[in-house]
Amino acid sequence: MILDLQLQVMATMMGAGLLIGFNLTLYDRYILRSERRGWNWVTDGLFWCVQAFLIFILLFSVNGGEWRLYVLLSIICGFAGYEALMKKSFVALLTYIDQIIKWIVRTCTVILTAMLITPLMWIWKLILGAVLLIGSVLCRILLMIGRLLWSPFKPFFQFFSKKGSYFAKKIKKWLNLLYNRE
């Protein structure tokens, strides 16, 4: 292998080490860990398999996939360079981006609430109030019509209710006489 190709492979693998560092920071920051520790090995294994696949694709595109000791040392050197030089600033950048995204989401929530939900609630309250008002007015009108229709028959029913109590007393007296005949 010529020196030019070896330097190109070393630079690519250092970049791959940086990429692994970035990905590991993102993975540690955003992965949802389960409370049962037994399942964490699945996501960790998938993460490292994907990283190995990415390194192989890079290595294959540069030198046909030949694996040598300096390739491993270049990856470790790139990862160590990331940890020493770039991790703090990358974490600070991620924190800043997270704060911006949270602010955007809160702002959009407030705007949507003010522009959609609040007017819809007002319209719902207006419709509900109108329905209740119309319903109460209709009930009062129906009650007035019922009273007007009931008023001609009121004396008739009062007469029978008084007579009904008179008849009830007579029936009670007759039953008492019937059962107490001994």
Contacts in CASP RR format, 6 or more apart in sequence:
PFRMAT RR
TARGET T0000
AUTHOR 0000-0000-0000
METHOD contacts of the structure
MODEL  1
MILDLQLQVMATMMGAGLLIGFNLTLYDRYILRSERRGWNWVTDGLFWCV
QAFLIFILLFSVNGGEWRLYVLLSIICGFAGYEALMKKSFVALLTYIDQI
IKWIVRTCTVILTAMLITPLMWIWKLILGAVLLIGSVLCRILLMIGRLLW
SPFKPFFQFFSKKGSYFAKKIKKWLNLLYNRE
1 63 0 8 1.000
1 66 0 8 1.000
5 62 0 8 1.000
5 63 0 8 1.000
6 70 0 8 1.000
8 62 0 8 1.000
8 63 0 8 1.000
9 59 0 8 1.000
9 62 0 8 1.000
9 63 0 8 1.000
9 70 0 8 1.000
9 71 0 8 1.000
9 74 0 8 1.000
10 70 0 8 1.000
10 71 0 8 1.000
10 74 0 8 1.000
11 74 0 8 1.000
12 58 0 8 1.000
12 59 0 8 1.000
12 62 0 8 1.000
12 74 0 8 1.000
13 55 0 8 1.000
13 58 0 8 1.000
13 59 0 8 1.000
13 71 0 8 1.000
13 74 0 8 1.000
13 75 0 8 1.000
13 78 0 8 1.000
14 74 0 8 1.000
14 75 0 8 1.000
14 77 0 8 1.000
14 78 0 8 1.000
15 78 0 8 1.000
16 54 0 8 1.000
16 55 0 8 1.000
16 58 0 8 1.000
16 59 0 8 1.000
16 74 0 8 1.000
16 75 0 8 1.000
16 78 0 8 1.000
17 74 0 8 1.000
17 75 0 8 1.000
17 76 0 8 1.000
17 77 0 8 1.000
17 78 0 8 1.000
17 79 0 8 1.000
17 82 0 8 1.000
18 78 0 8 1.000
18 79 0 8 1.000
18 81 0 8 1.000
18 82 0 8 1.000
18 86 0 8 1.000
19 54 0 8 1.000
20 51 0 8 1.000
20 55 0 8 1.000
20 75 0 8 1.000
20 79 0 8 1.000
20 82 0 8 1.000
21 79 0 8 1.000
21 82 0 8 1.000
21 83 0 8 1.000
21 87 0 8 1.000
22 82 0 8 1.000
22 90 0 8 1.000
23 47 0 8 1.000
23 51 0 8 1.000
24 47 0 8 1.000
25 87 0 8 1.000
25 90 0 8 1.000
25 91 0 8 1.000
25 94 0 8 1.000
26 94 0 8 1.000
27 47 0 8 1.000
29 91 0 8 1.000
29 94 0 8 1.000
31 43 0 8 1.000
31 47 0 8 1.000
33 40 0 8 1.000
34 40 0 8 1.000
55 75 0 8 1.000
56 65 0 8 1.000
59 65 0 8 1.000
59 66 0 8 1.000
59 67 0 8 1.000
59 71 0 8 1.000
82 90 0 8 1.000
END
